[in-house]
């Protein structure tokens, strides 16, 4: 039996008179690959912010359970593609290294440099590590965000629409890489997406936010027909 690393109990979120969702209950197990799906405005991004701890719920609790030997549950976050300032003077390696440690400083220890080198290799960025981040492709830039998230050795990796701006081939390449990494390192994964094909291929179970409630099922069975009548 796999132990849960995160428990959500009777979770509700409102903004003024608008209720985003209510009475959400679910767990995420260690090593589980989970998809979070739903239409725009359903509350996916709000739920992600709650899971990460960037905001607090209107009601209910989120319990983050550290793995044995850890003081806290370590969460890595990969955002949706974002444009960077064209004049940003950062190489790919320097961009990735921005996530080193608890505070920014202009130097890295030997151990930190080794760790950056490791995640660049993991995310297939070694050959372009000296290229300006602004001159990378969309897929390369998303892998740089992934490398940033991996620096902290997360127990739970959250991809928040991280493949949304990619073409089909780039999406598959990105998710195949993510799948290899989370499987090898036994991380849990939350993949936020509208792409049902990727959901079925790379996750075990889905959570669907619809009409302020939560539906769940096997990702292998999710498709347009099985969700007929449900707004995505």
NORGIRA-V151006 format. One record per backbone hydrogen bond with DSSP energy under -0.5 kcal/mol. CO is the residue of the C=O (numbers start at 1). NH is the residue of the N-H. E is the energy in kcal/mol with one decimal. If there is no record, write none. Layout:
BEGIN
co=CO nh=NH e=E
co=CO nh=NH e=E
END
This chain:
BEGIN
co=3 nh=30 e=-2.5
co=5 nh=65 e=-3.2
co=6 nh=28 e=-2.3
co=7 nh=9 e=-0.5
co=7 nh=63 e=-3.0
co=8 nh=26 e=-1.5
co=9 nh=61 e=-2.2
co=11 nh=24 e=-2.3
co=12 nh=58 e=-1.6
co=12 nh=59 e=-1.6
co=13 nh=20 e=-2.6
co=13 nh=21 e=-1.3
co=15 nh=18 e=-2.0
co=17 nh=19 e=-0.6
co=18 nh=15 e=-2.9
co=18 nh=20 e=-0.6
co=21 nh=13 e=-2.4
co=24 nh=11 e=-2.5
co=26 nh=8 e=-3.2
co=28 nh=5 e=-3.1
co=28 nh=6 e=-1.4
co=29 nh=32 e=-2.0
co=32 nh=34 e=-0.6
co=32 nh=189 e=-3.1
co=33 nh=204 e=-3.1
co=33 nh=205 e=-1.6
co=34 nh=191 e=-3.1
co=35 nh=37 e=-0.5
co=35 nh=207 e=-2.8
co=36 nh=193 e=-1.8
co=37 nh=209 e=-2.2
co=39 nh=42 e=-2.1
co=43 nh=47 e=-2.5
co=44 nh=48 e=-2.4
co=45 nh=49 e=-2.3
co=46 nh=50 e=-1.8
co=47 nh=51 e=-2.6
co=48 nh=52 e=-2.5
co=49 nh=53 e=-1.5
co=49 nh=54 e=-2.4
co=49 nh=55 e=-0.9
co=59 nh=12 e=-2.5
co=61 nh=9 e=-2.7
co=62 nh=64 e=-0.6
co=63 nh=7 e=-2.4
co=63 nh=65 e=-0.6
co=64 nh=66 e=-0.7
co=67 nh=70 e=-2.4
co=72 nh=74 e=-0.5
co=73 nh=75 e=-0.6
co=74 nh=155 e=-2.7
co=74 nh=156 e=-1.9
co=76 nh=158 e=-3.0
co=77 nh=79 e=-0.5
co=78 nh=160 e=-2.7
co=85 nh=88 e=-2.4
co=88 nh=90 e=-1.3
co=90 nh=133 e=-2.9
co=91 nh=95 e=-2.6
co=92 nh=96 e=-2.5
co=93 nh=97 e=-2.2
co=94 nh=98 e=-0.6
co=95 nh=98 e=-1.0
co=96 nh=99 e=-1.6
co=97 nh=100 e=-2.0
co=109 nh=113 e=-2.4
co=110 nh=114 e=-2.1
co=111 nh=115 e=-2.0
co=112 nh=116 e=-2.4
co=113 nh=117 e=-2.3
co=114 nh=118 e=-2.1
co=115 nh=119 e=-2.2
co=116 nh=120 e=-2.1
co=117 nh=121 e=-1.8
co=118 nh=122 e=-2.5
co=119 nh=123 e=-2.0
co=120 nh=125 e=-3.2
co=120 nh=126 e=-0.7
co=121 nh=124 e=-1.4
co=125 nh=128 e=-1.1
co=126 nh=129 e=-1.3
co=128 nh=131 e=-1.7
co=129 nh=93 e=-2.7
co=131 nh=92 e=-1.8
co=132 nh=135 e=-2.1
co=133 nh=136 e=-1.3
co=137 nh=141 e=-2.4
co=138 nh=142 e=-2.1
co=139 nh=143 e=-1.8
co=140 nh=144 e=-1.5
co=141 nh=145 e=-1.9
co=142 nh=146 e=-2.2
co=143 nh=147 e=-2.5
co=144 nh=148 e=-2.2
co=145 nh=149 e=-2.1
co=146 nh=150 e=-2.0
co=147 nh=151 e=-1.0
co=148 nh=151 e=-0.8
co=149 nh=152 e=-0.8
co=150 nh=153 e=-2.1
co=155 nh=188 e=-2.9
co=156 nh=76 e=-2.9
co=157 nh=159 e=-0.5
co=157 nh=190 e=-2.6
co=158 nh=78 e=-2.9
co=158 nh=160 e=-0.7
co=159 nh=161 e=-1.1
co=159 nh=192 e=-3.2
co=161 nh=164 e=-1.5
co=163 nh=166 e=-1.6
co=167 nh=171 e=-2.4
co=168 nh=172 e=-2.0
co=169 nh=173 e=-2.4
co=170 nh=174 e=-2.5
co=171 nh=175 e=-2.6
co=172 nh=176 e=-2.5
co=173 nh=177 e=-1.9
co=174 nh=178 e=-2.5
co=175 nh=179 e=-2.7
co=176 nh=180 e=-2.0
co=177 nh=181 e=-2.3
co=178 nh=182 e=-2.9
co=179 nh=183 e=-2.0
co=180 nh=184 e=-2.4
co=181 nh=185 e=-2.4
co=182 nh=187 e=-1.8
co=183 nh=186 e=-0.7
co=188 nh=157 e=-2.9
co=189 nh=34 e=-3.5
co=189 nh=191 e=-0.5
co=190 nh=159 e=-2.9
co=190 nh=192 e=-0.7
co=191 nh=36 e=-2.4
co=191 nh=193 e=-0.6
co=192 nh=161 e=-1.4
co=194 nh=196 e=-1.0
co=195 nh=199 e=-2.1
co=196 nh=200 e=-2.4
co=197 nh=201 e=-1.7
co=198 nh=202 e=-2.6
co=199 nh=203 e=-1.4
co=204 nh=219 e=-1.8
co=204 nh=220 e=-0.5
co=205 nh=35 e=-2.9
co=206 nh=217 e=-1.3
co=207 nh=37 e=-2.8
co=207 nh=209 e=-0.5
co=208 nh=210 e=-0.7
co=208 nh=215 e=-2.7
co=210 nh=213 e=-1.8
co=212 nh=22 e=-2.2
co=213 nh=210 e=-2.3
co=215 nh=208 e=-3.4
co=217 nh=206 e=-2.6
co=218 nh=221 e=-1.4
co=219 nh=222 e=-1.1
co=223 nh=227 e=-1.5
co=225 nh=228 e=-1.5
co=227 nh=230 e=-2.6
co=229 nh=231 e=-0.5
co=231 nh=39 e=-0.8
END
